[in-house]
């Protein structure tokens, strides 16, 4: 167990605290939940940076890091959909979670074919992640009442959903020769 792996495990362990803080009936619960989510998002960046810098990449970290990320984002989206219960949040959430399922399955299948590199993470995915994380931090920090910040959060989440669809289409196009009949 090294520091990058510990940070990844910490991200998973923060999920129950994040949920608890989101639902606790005090006026600062949204800010507290958003702060925990922000810590998790920063550890996501930090564990990858440290793993590369310290040359401490491990199979365990390579497996758990994307799982931790997807769990934290999916939990945040589910909490926000329930709290906001509107199309502006629900549709992007469905797109983002659905895309993660499709692309994860596609990567696993392509790995079985020995062609995983054709569906590796792209720079488009990094922009999508940035828009998504900033949107989630903003939305988690604010009550579900339309305001400048909530509107900004919705806008960024919609941008993230569009980038999500675009990146999924690119992944599917890259994998299409392997998905086509006759292969």
N, C-alpha and C positions, 0 to 999 in steps of 0.2 A: 504494500500500500504506500503510495507516494502522495505528495501534496496535490497534484492535479486530480488524482482519483478521490482523495478526501474531499476536495471541493465539489466534485460531481456527486458524491454520496450526500454531502451536506445539502445540495440542491434538492435531492429527493426527500431528505428528512425535513426540509423546510415546508413541504407541501401541507402537512396537517396543521402546522402553525399558521400558515397563510390562510387556509380555510377558516380556522377558528377565529383569527383576527377579522376576517371579512364579515363574519356573522355576529361577532360580539356586539351587544347593544349599547355601544358608547359612541359619542360624537366623533371620536378620533379613529374609529375602526377602519374607515376607507383609507386614510393616510397610512395607518400601520400596515394594513394588508399590501398596499402599494409599495411601501418601504421594503417589506420582505420580498415581494416580487422583484423589486429593483436589485436587491442583494443577490437574488438567484440569477438574474440576468447578467450581473457583473461577474459572478463566479463562473458563468458559462463562458464568457470571453476570457477570463483569467485562467481557467483550467486549461483551455486550449493553448493559450499563449505560453504558460509555464511548461506544459508537456512538450511543446516544440523547443523552447529556449533551453530547458534543462535536459532535453532528450529523454523524457520519461513517458513517452507514449507506450501504452500497454494494450493488450487485447481487451482486458476488462474495461479500461477507459474508453476504448473505441466502441465497445458495445453500449456501456451505460450512459455516455455523454448524450447521444441523440435521444435515448429513451427519457432521460431526465428532462431534457429540453421540451420534448413533446408532451410529457406529463404535465409539466408546469404550465405550458401554454394552454393545453386542453382544459385543465382545471380552471384557469383564469377565465377562459372563454365561456365555459359552462356557468360559472358563477355570475359573470356579467350578463349573459343571456337571460338567466333567471331574474336578475335584479332589474334589468332595463326592459325586458320583454317587448322589443320592437324589431321591425324589419331591418333597420339601419345597423343593428348589431347582430341579429340572428343570422341573416344571410351571409355576411362575411365570415361569421363563426363556422357555419356549415361548410362553406367553401374551404376555409383554412384547415379544419379538422379532416374533411373529406380528402383534400389534397395530400395531407400527411399520410393518411392510410394508403392511398393509391401509390404515392411515390415510395413509401417504405416497402410495400409489397413488390413494386417494380424493381427496386434496388436488390431486394432479396432474390427475386427470380433471376435477374441479370447476373448476380453473383454466382448462382448455380450454373449459369451458362459460361462463366468465366469472362463476362463482359461488363462487370460492374463499373469500370472506369468510364464507360460511355454514359453513365447516369450519375456521375460524381457531382458534388456540390459546386454550383457556379456562382459567379459574382452577382447574378440576378437574385439568387437565393439569399445572399448576404444583405442586399437592399431590402428585400421582402422582410427579412428578419428584423432589420433595424426599424422599418416602419411599423411592423407588428409590435415590437417590444415597446417603442415609444407610445403607441396608441394604447396598449394595455396598461402601462404605468399611469398615463393620464386618466383613463377610464376608471381604473381601480381607485385612484385617489379622490374621485369626485362622486357625490351622490347622483342617482339617476334622474337628474333634473336638467333640462336643456339649458346649457350655458355656453359661453365661448369655449371653455375647456372641453366640455363633453362633445360639442360639435367638432372641435379639432380632433378629438379622439376618434369619433365616428369617421371623419374624413380620412385620417391616417389608416384606420382599420380597413376602410374601403380600398384605399391605395394598396395596402398589404394584400387584400383579397385578389385584386386585379393582378398584382405581381405574382401571387401564388398560382393563379390560373395560367398565366403566361409561362412561368417556369415549369408547371406541370406539362403543358403542351410541348415545351422544348424537350423535356425528359422523355415524353412519349414518342416524339418524333425521332429522337436519338435511338430509342429502343425499337422503333417500328420494324426495321429489317429483321429483328429477332422475333417479333410478334406476328409477322405476316405469315400467311399460309405457305407451306412449302419449305419452311425452315426447320 
